[in-house]
Amino acid sequence: MENKTHLVDEITGHRRMRRNRKADWTRRLVQENRLTVDDLIWPIFLIPGNGIIEPIPAMPGVNRMTVDKAVEAAKEAADLGIPALATFPNIEMELRDETGSNSLEKNNLINLASAAIKKAVPNIGVITDVALDPFTSHGHDGILRGNEIVNDETVEQVARAAVYQADAGADIIAPSEMMDGRIGAIRQALDAAGHQNVGIMSYATKFSSAFYGPYREAISTGGLLKGDKKTYYIDPANGTEAVRDAALDVEEGADMLMVKPGLPYLDICWRLKEAFGLPTFAYQVSGEYAMIKAAAANGWIDGERVMFETLLAFKRAGCDGILTYFAMDVARYLARK
């Protein structure tokens, strides 16, 4: 035994990595990344009406909520220490049209929710998206003219919508429609309207991904979509293009950057953080969530452990925070500990 030990010491040069893994206290002492409640942003889905909580079949444990129920949920989230919510509306089909004109209604669903949440729970952040897909009859993120999603007309509209969202109480505008020039236009519009303190979290690198399916069910756009979004979302094969896209958003005034989806694009998270040093976030999207929930429900994985492992992966990749449908589960778990 002594000879074998001596041989191992010769091979390793007396460097034994397992010394720091030998006990719980040493593992905690040398842990490089930690997940806390401060890392969590909770995406929630809104529906019109009152007193309704509506399960989303493709996203077990996630619900659509009317504004009054969203306020209750925001209070619980704030009590658990979650810093911010991201709201997404599922509006009535009769309000959707080719241009997404309901996005410019001051009292539309997303703005009513922002106002109600900020009034009842002023200490929680509200993050809103100005992409047009919840408002269009064709499911695209921008205005459709013929067979083209027109860039500049869409940018003009989302900039106007951003002002209305800020008027309603949104703390951060998070544009996800991936039109060129939108960050600069939104910044100019917000500043001109007196909203210099409203931040912009750019969906700087939103990829043309197959992971969005359950989300499209949640906002009822899946069956509406004509064609695909490849002319404005980034090709999953293109990492350098994603960095260039983010660089333009930084130049135009983005305060924070987001990568979407999350886990398949950890390399992009790392590259953006290293390149720009801005607060960087990942969106653990609906498909990522649904796969974990489905595998856990079938007993194929330990759902809780996988949940934490994936969220820690974002931290390891340089993310300052994560938009995740697991936010409340994680916050409750951390509160118990």
FENHUVEN-V131687 format. One record per pair of residues at least 6 apart in sequence whose C-alpha atoms are under 8 Angstrom apart, sorted by the first residue. I is the first residue (numbers start at 1). J is the second residue. D is the distance in whole Angstrom. If there is no record, write none. Layout:
i:I j:J d:D
i:I j:J d:D
This chain:
i:8 j:14 d:8
i:9 j:15 d:8
i:20 j:26 d:6
i:20 j:27 d:6
i:20 j:30 d:7
i:21 j:27 d:5
i:33 j:312 d:7
i:33 j:315 d:6
i:33 j:316 d:6
i:34 j:312 d:7
i:34 j:315 d:7
i:35 j:311 d:7
i:35 j:312 d:6
i:35 j:315 d:7
i:36 j:334 d:7
i:37 j:80 d:8
i:37 j:81 d:6
i:37 j:82 d:6
i:37 j:83 d:8
i:37 j:330 d:7
i:37 j:331 d:6
i:37 j:334 d:7
i:38 j:81 d:7
i:38 j:82 d:6
i:38 j:83 d:6
i:38 j:321 d:8
i:39 j:82 d:8
i:39 j:83 d:8
i:39 j:320 d:6
i:39 j:321 d:4
i:39 j:322 d:6
i:40 j:82 d:6
i:40 j:83 d:7
i:40 j:84 d:7
i:40 j:321 d:6
i:40 j:322 d:5
i:40 j:323 d:6
i:40 j:324 d:7
i:40 j:327 d:6
i:41 j:82 d:7
i:41 j:83 d:7
i:41 j:84 d:5
i:41 j:85 d:5
i:41 j:86 d:7
i:41 j:321 d:7
i:41 j:322 d:6
i:41 j:323 d:5
i:41 j:324 d:6
i:41 j:327 d:7
i:42 j:82 d:8
i:42 j:84 d:7
i:42 j:85 d:5
i:42 j:86 d:6
i:42 j:323 d:6
i:42 j:324 d:6
i:42 j:325 d:6
i:42 j:326 d:8
i:42 j:327 d:5
i:42 j:328 d:7
i:43 j:85 d:6
i:43 j:86 d:4
i:43 j:87 d:6
i:43 j:88 d:7
i:43 j:323 d:7
i:43 j:324 d:7
i:43 j:325 d:6
i:44 j:63 d:8
i:44 j:64 d:7
i:44 j:65 d:8
i:44 j:70 d:8
i:44 j:85 d:7
i:44 j:86 d:6
i:44 j:87 d:5
i:44 j:88 d:6
i:44 j:325 d:8
i:45 j:63 d:7
i:45 j:64 d:5
i:45 j:65 d:6
i:45 j:87 d:6
i:45 j:88 d:5
i:45 j:89 d:6
i:45 j:90 d:7
i:45 j:218 d:7
i:45 j:219 d:7
i:46 j:64 d:5
i:46 j:65 d:5
i:46 j:66 d:6
i:46 j:67 d:7
i:46 j:70 d:7
i:46 j:87 d:7
i:46 j:88 d:6
i:46 j:89 d:5
i:46 j:90 d:6
i:46 j:91 d:8
i:46 j:109 d:7
i:46 j:110 d:7
i:46 j:113 d:8
i:47 j:64 d:6
i:47 j:65 d:6
i:47 j:66 d:5
i:47 j:67 d:7
i:47 j:89 d:6
i:47 j:90 d:5
i:47 j:91 d:6
i:47 j:109 d:7
i:48 j:66 d:6
i:48 j:67 d:7
i:48 j:90 d:8
i:48 j:91 d:7
i:48 j:92 d:8
i:48 j:109 d:7
i:49 j:66 d:6
i:49 j:67 d:8
i:50 j:66 d:5
i:50 j:67 d:7
i:50 j:68 d:6
i:50 j:69 d:8
i:51 j:65 d:8
i:51 j:66 d:6
i:51 j:68 d:7
i:51 j:69 d:6
i:52 j:65 d:6
i:52 j:66 d:6
i:52 j:69 d:7
i:53 j:63 d:6
i:53 j:64 d:6
i:53 j:65 d:5
i:53 j:66 d:7
i:53 j:69 d:7
i:54 j:63 d:5
i:54 j:64 d:5
i:54 j:65 d:6
i:55 j:61 d:7
i:55 j:62 d:6
i:55 j:63 d:4
i:55 j:64 d:6
i:56 j:62 d:6
i:56 j:63 d:5
i:56 j:64 d:7
i:56 j:217 d:8
i:56 j:218 d:6
i:58 j:214 d:5
i:58 j:217 d:7
i:58 j:290 d:7
i:59 j:214 d:7
i:59 j:286 d:7
i:59 j:289 d:7
i:59 j:290 d:5
i:59 j:293 d:8
i:60 j:290 d:7
i:60 j:293 d:7
i:62 j:325 d:7
i:64 j:218 d:7
i:67 j:112 d:7
i:67 j:113 d:5
i:67 j:116 d:7
i:68 j:116 d:8
i:70 j:113 d:7
i:70 j:117 d:8
i:71 j:113 d:8
i:71 j:116 d:7
i:71 j:117 d:5
i:71 j:120 d:7
i:71 j:121 d:8
i:74 j:85 d:8
i:74 j:117 d:7
i:74 j:121 d:7
i:74 j:124 d:8
i:75 j:120 d:8
i:75 j:121 d:6
i:77 j:328 d:7
i:78 j:121 d:7
i:78 j:123 d:7
i:78 j:124 d:6
i:80 j:331 d:6
i:80 j:332 d:7
i:80 j:335 d:7
i:81 j:331 d:7
i:82 j:124 d:8
i:82 j:327 d:8
i:82 j:331 d:7
i:83 j:124 d:6
i:83 j:125 d:6
i:84 j:124 d:5
i:84 j:125 d:4
i:84 j:126 d:6
i:84 j:127 d:7
i:85 j:124 d:7
i:85 j:125 d:6
i:85 j:126 d:5
i:85 j:127 d:6
i:86 j:126 d:6
i:86 j:127 d:5
i:86 j:128 d:6
i:86 j:129 d:8
i:86 j:323 d:8
i:87 j:110 d:7
i:87 j:126 d:7
i:87 j:127 d:7
i:87 j:128 d:6
i:87 j:129 d:7
i:88 j:110 d:7
i:88 j:128 d:7
i:88 j:129 d:7
i:88 j:134 d:8
i:88 j:219 d:7
i:89 j:109 d:6
i:89 j:110 d:6
i:89 j:134 d:6
i:89 j:219 d:6
i:90 j:134 d:6
i:90 j:218 d:7
i:90 j:219 d:4
i:90 j:220 d:7
i:91 j:109 d:7
i:91 j:134 d:7
i:91 j:135 d:7
i:91 j:219 d:8
i:93 j:137 d:8
i:95 j:102 d:6
i:95 j:135 d:7
i:96 j:102 d:7
i:96 j:134 d:8
i:96 j:135 d:5
i:96 j:136 d:5
i:96 j:137 d:5
i:97 j:135 d:7
i:97 j:136 d:5
i:97 j:137 d:5
i:97 j:138 d:8
i:98 j:136 d:5
i:98 j:137 d:6
i:98 j:138 d:7
i:98 j:143 d:7
i:98 j:144 d:6
i:99 j:132 d:8
i:99 j:135 d:8
i:99 j:136 d:6
i:99 j:142 d:7
i:99 j:143 d:5
i:99 j:144 d:7
i:100 j:132 d:6
i:100 j:133 d:7
i:100 j:134 d:8
i:100 j:135 d:4
i:100 j:136 d:4
i:100 j:137 d:7
i:100 j:142 d:8
i:100 j:143 d:7
i:101 j:135 d:7
i:101 j:136 d:8
i:102 j:108 d:7
i:102 j:135 d:6
i:103 j:130 d:8
i:103 j:132 d:7
i:103 j:135 d:6
i:103 j:158 d:8
i:103 j:161 d:6
i:104 j:157 d:8
i:104 j:160 d:7
i:104 j:161 d:5
i:104 j:164 d:7
i:105 j:164 d:8
i:106 j:164 d:6
i:106 j:165 d:8
i:106 j:168 d:8
i:110 j:128 d:8
i:110 j:165 d:8
i:111 j:164 d:7
i:111 j:165 d:6
i:111 j:168 d:5
i:111 j:169 d:8
i:112 j:168 d:7
i:114 j:126 d:7
i:114 j:165 d:8
i:114 j:168 d:6
i:114 j:169 d:6
i:114 j:170 d:6
i:115 j:168 d:5
i:115 j:169 d:5
i:115 j:170 d:8
i:117 j:126 d:8
i:118 j:124 d:7
i:118 j:125 d:8
i:118 j:126 d:8
i:118 j:169 d:6
i:125 j:170 d:8
i:125 j:171 d:6
i:125 j:172 d:8
i:126 j:169 d:8
i:126 j:170 d:5
i:126 j:171 d:5
i:126 j:172 d:7
i:127 j:170 d:6
i:127 j:171 d:6
i:127 j:172 d:5
i:127 j:173 d:6
i:127 j:174 d:7
i:128 j:165 d:7
i:128 j:170 d:6
i:128 j:172 d:7
i:128 j:173 d:5
i:128 j:174 d:6
i:128 j:175 d:8
i:129 j:173 d:6
i:129 j:174 d:5
i:129 j:175 d:5
i:129 j:176 d:6
i:130 j:158 d:6
i:130 j:159 d:8
i:130 j:161 d:6
i:130 j:162 d:6
i:130 j:173 d:7
i:130 j:174 d:7
i:130 j:175 d:5
i:130 j:176 d:7
i:130 j:177 d:8
i:131 j:141 d:5
i:131 j:142 d:7
i:131 j:158 d:7
i:131 j:175 d:6
i:131 j:176 d:6
i:131 j:177 d:5
i:132 j:140 d:7
i:132 j:141 d:5
i:132 j:142 d:5
i:132 j:143 d:8
i:132 j:158 d:8
i:132 j:177 d:7
i:133 j:139 d:5
i:133 j:140 d:5
i:133 j:141 d:4
i:133 j:142 d:7
i:133 j:221 d:7
i:134 j:141 d:8
i:134 j:219 d:6
i:134 j:220 d:8
i:134 j:221 d:7
i:136 j:142 d:8
i:136 j:143 d:8
i:137 j:224 d:7
i:138 j:144 d:8
i:138 j:221 d:8
i:138 j:224 d:5
i:138 j:225 d:5
i:138 j:226 d:6
i:139 j:221 d:5
i:139 j:222 d:7
i:139 j:224 d:5
i:139 j:225 d:4
i:139 j:226 d:7
i:140 j:149 d:8
i:140 j:225 d:6
i:140 j:226 d:8
i:140 j:229 d:7
i:141 j:176 d:8
i:141 j:177 d:5
i:142 j:149 d:6
i:142 j:150 d:7
i:142 j:151 d:7
i:142 j:154 d:5
i:142 j:177 d:7
i:143 j:149 d:5
i:143 j:150 d:6
i:143 j:151 d:8
i:143 j:153 d:7
i:143 j:154 d:6
i:144 j:150 d:6
i:151 j:179 d:6
i:151 j:180 d:7
i:152 j:179 d:8
i:152 j:180 d:8
i:154 j:179 d:7
i:155 j:179 d:7
i:155 j:180 d:8
i:155 j:181 d:7
i:155 j:182 d:5
i:155 j:185 d:7
i:156 j:185 d:7
i:158 j:182 d:8
i:158 j:186 d:7
i:159 j:182 d:7
i:159 j:185 d:6
i:159 j:186 d:5
i:159 j:189 d:6
i:159 j:190 d:8
i:160 j:186 d:8
i:160 j:189 d:7
i:162 j:173 d:7
i:162 j:186 d:7
i:162 j:189 d:8
i:162 j:190 d:7
i:163 j:189 d:7
i:163 j:190 d:6
i:163 j:193 d:7
i:163 j:195 d:8
i:165 j:173 d:8
i:166 j:172 d:8
i:166 j:173 d:8
i:166 j:190 d:8
i:166 j:195 d:7
i:166 j:198 d:7
i:170 j:198 d:8
i:171 j:198 d:5
i:171 j:199 d:6
i:172 j:198 d:6
i:172 j:199 d:5
i:172 j:200 d:5
i:172 j:201 d:7
i:173 j:198 d:7
i:173 j:199 d:6
i:173 j:200 d:5
i:173 j:201 d:6
i:173 j:202 d:8
i:174 j:200 d:6
i:174 j:201 d:5
i:174 j:202 d:5
i:174 j:203 d:7
i:175 j:182 d:8
i:175 j:183 d:8
i:175 j:200 d:8
i:175 j:201 d:7
i:175 j:202 d:6
i:175 j:203 d:6
i:176 j:202 d:7
i:176 j:203 d:5
i:176 j:204 d:8
i:176 j:206 d:7
i:177 j:203 d:8
i:177 j:232 d:8
i:178 j:203 d:7
i:178 j:204 d:8
i:178 j:206 d:7
i:178 j:232 d:6
i:178 j:233 d:6
i:179 j:232 d:7
i:181 j:249 d:8
i:181 j:252 d:8
i:183 j:200 d:8
i:183 j:202 d:7
i:183 j:249 d:6
i:183 j:252 d:6
i:183 j:253 d:7
i:183 j:254 d:6
i:184 j:249 d:8
i:184 j:252 d:4
i:184 j:253 d:6
i:187 j:200 d:8
i:187 j:252 d:8
i:187 j:253 d:7
i:190 j:196 d:6
i:190 j:198 d:7
i:199 j:254 d:8
i:199 j:255 d:6
i:200 j:253 d:8
i:200 j:254 d:5
i:200 j:255 d:5
i:200 j:256 d:6
i:201 j:254 d:6
i:201 j:255 d:6
i:201 j:256 d:4
i:201 j:257 d:6
i:201 j:258 d:7
i:202 j:249 d:7
i:202 j:254 d:6
i:202 j:255 d:8
i:202 j:256 d:6
i:202 j:257 d:5
i:202 j:258 d:6
i:203 j:257 d:6
i:203 j:258 d:5
i:203 j:259 d:6
i:203 j:260 d:7
i:204 j:242 d:8
i:204 j:245 d:6
i:204 j:246 d:5
i:204 j:249 d:7
i:204 j:257 d:6
i:204 j:258 d:6
i:204 j:259 d:6
i:205 j:234 d:7
i:205 j:242 d:5
i:205 j:243 d:8
i:205 j:245 d:7
i:205 j:246 d:6
i:205 j:258 d:7
i:205 j:259 d:5
i:205 j:260 d:6
i:206 j:233 d:6
i:206 j:234 d:6
i:206 j:259 d:6
i:206 j:260 d:5
i:206 j:261 d:7
i:207 j:233 d:5
i:207 j:234 d:4
i:207 j:235 d:6
i:207 j:236 d:6
i:207 j:260 d:6
i:207 j:261 d:7
i:208 j:229 d:7
i:208 j:230 d:6
i:208 j:233 d:5
i:208 j:234 d:5
i:208 j:235 d:6
i:208 j:236 d:6
i:209 j:236 d:7
i:209 j:261 d:7
i:210 j:287 d:8
i:211 j:261 d:7
i:211 j:285 d:7
i:211 j:286 d:7
i:211 j:287 d:4
i:211 j:288 d:7
i:212 j:285 d:7
i:212 j:286 d:6
i:212 j:287 d:6
i:213 j:222 d:7
i:213 j:286 d:7
i:213 j:287 d:6
i:214 j:286 d:5
i:214 j:287 d:6
i:214 j:290 d:7
i:215 j:285 d:8
i:215 j:286 d:5
i:215 j:287 d:8
i:216 j:222 d:5
i:234 j:241 d:8
i:234 j:242 d:7
i:239 j:268 d:7
i:242 j:268 d:8
i:243 j:268 d:8
i:243 j:271 d:7
i:243 j:272 d:6
i:246 j:257 d:7
i:246 j:272 d:7
i:247 j:276 d:8
i:250 j:276 d:8
i:255 j:278 d:7
i:255 j:279 d:7
i:256 j:278 d:6
i:256 j:279 d:5
i:256 j:280 d:6
i:256 j:281 d:8
i:257 j:272 d:8
i:257 j:278 d:7
i:257 j:279 d:6
i:257 j:280 d:5
i:257 j:281 d:6
i:258 j:280 d:6
i:258 j:281 d:5
i:258 j:282 d:5
i:258 j:283 d:7
i:259 j:265 d:7
i:259 j:268 d:7
i:259 j:269 d:6
i:259 j:280 d:8
i:259 j:281 d:6
i:259 j:282 d:5
i:259 j:283 d:6
i:260 j:282 d:6
i:260 j:283 d:5
i:260 j:284 d:7
i:260 j:285 d:7
i:261 j:282 d:7
i:261 j:283 d:6
i:261 j:284 d:6
i:261 j:285 d:6
i:262 j:282 d:5
i:262 j:283 d:5
i:262 j:284 d:5
i:262 j:285 d:7
i:262 j:314 d:8
i:263 j:284 d:7
i:263 j:288 d:8
i:263 j:310 d:7
i:263 j:313 d:8
i:263 j:314 d:7
i:266 j:313 d:8
i:266 j:314 d:7
i:266 j:317 d:6
i:267 j:317 d:7
i:269 j:280 d:7
i:269 j:281 d:8
i:269 j:282 d:7
i:269 j:314 d:8
i:269 j:317 d:6
i:269 j:318 d:6
i:269 j:319 d:7
i:270 j:317 d:5
i:270 j:318 d:5
i:270 j:319 d:8
i:272 j:280 d:7
i:273 j:279 d:7
i:273 j:280 d:6
i:273 j:318 d:6
i:273 j:319 d:7
i:279 j:319 d:7
i:279 j:320 d:6
i:280 j:318 d:7
i:280 j:319 d:5
i:280 j:320 d:6
i:280 j:321 d:7
i:281 j:319 d:5
i:281 j:320 d:6
i:281 j:321 d:5
i:281 j:322 d:5
i:281 j:323 d:7
i:282 j:314 d:7
i:282 j:319 d:7
i:282 j:321 d:7
i:282 j:322 d:5
i:282 j:323 d:6
i:283 j:322 d:6
i:283 j:323 d:5
i:283 j:324 d:6
i:284 j:322 d:7
i:284 j:323 d:6
i:284 j:324 d:5
i:284 j:325 d:8
i:285 j:323 d:8
i:285 j:324 d:7
i:285 j:325 d:8
i:286 j:325 d:8
i:289 j:324 d:8
i:289 j:325 d:7
i:289 j:326 d:8
i:292 j:303 d:6
i:292 j:306 d:7
i:292 j:307 d:7
i:293 j:303 d:7
i:295 j:301 d:6
i:295 j:303 d:8
i:296 j:302 d:6
i:296 j:303 d:5
i:307 j:326 d:7
i:308 j:330 d:8
i:311 j:322 d:7
i:314 j:321 d:8
i:314 j:322 d:7
i:315 j:321 d:7
